């Protein structure tokens, strides 16, 4: 099976990377398909990271379509010539980038290339980006950098000028549904619903297709918004949405935290339930601090997912009000959508959509989520931007 087979909806981008991997395998200096610095951009859920690691696998393999042994090592992030920088925090720190840049100077040990992948490269500050810039300007001949970000504009201009950009598109709902059905073994109806309600976000489609609680929380979010009639309703709904975001964040991080702690104890030679020696407690404390930071980011991501779901809800209401012949996202709430559309005007719905966009900007600017959500949901009762 080719390493490219698990990707979906990105035919043009796959061809670019496939040609580059073939060029790298041939070691043909006259072939300009291969370059040493890449930037993969695209909307959330478009598969940026999946494509980055597929390309990394192809570069690290003897076969440009990727061999099984290398694929397993890349999936486990254990290949000796692969270095990955991802963050569970709000930003990537300069120390993390400094360490990665230092390791990029090493020669590959078993593969033709040493591959450095930075997920969420948009989370670097300007000072951190300038440190990375020096490595991109003069990379070792056998080092390849692969950066991932939502758009080119999220990186400083000097970095953009030194990378080859490949833009991904939003996959079609049917394409994501086929991938979820094939990869996760769910029925076609559930796969299609998950792909549609995730708005073609591959990771979220996977969660909605395989996690009953995630589907329940999403539906409760939308029904809560549809039930708002008064300012009091709006304030109570904001508290409910924050609670749902917290539950979602906890569901994502809780199991991972427990596994990390168990693995850390095992690596330190401490039996499960055993007493932790004082000399080792600082190491576990550092792990706990990292997990707290990850929980903070996970909560912020959960709140933003709620915003995206609400945008899809009021987008559907607006389409019904305008009589547009466009597929709805939330077909499972068809009757409720039509009642909501009949009880308000299109200009009211547009005002609510504006309020949601404003709330997302406010939360991104570190406004307290509770206040931003309350102001946003009050607009549902007034039909005016918050």
Buried (B, 14 or more C-beta within 10 A) or exposed (E): EBBBEBBBBBEEBBEBBBBBBBBBBEEEEEEEBBBBBBBBBBBBBBBBBBBBBBBBBBBBBEBBBBBEEBBEBBEEEEBEBBBBBBBBBEBBBBEBBEEBBEEBEBEBEEBBBBBBBBBBBBBBBEEBBBBBBEBBEEBBEBBBBBBBBBEBEBBBEEBBEBBBBBBBBBBEBBBBBBBBBEBBEBEEEBBBBBBBBBBBBBEBBBBBBBBEEBBEBBBBBBEBBBBBEEBEBBBBBBEBBBEBBBBBBBBBBEEEBEEBBEEBBEEEEBEEEEEEEEEBEEBBEEBBEBBEBBBBBBBBBBBBBBBBBBBBBBBBBBBBBEEEEEEBBBEBBEEBBBEBBEEBEBEBBBBBBBBBBBBBEBBEEEBEBBBBBBBBBBBBBBBEBB
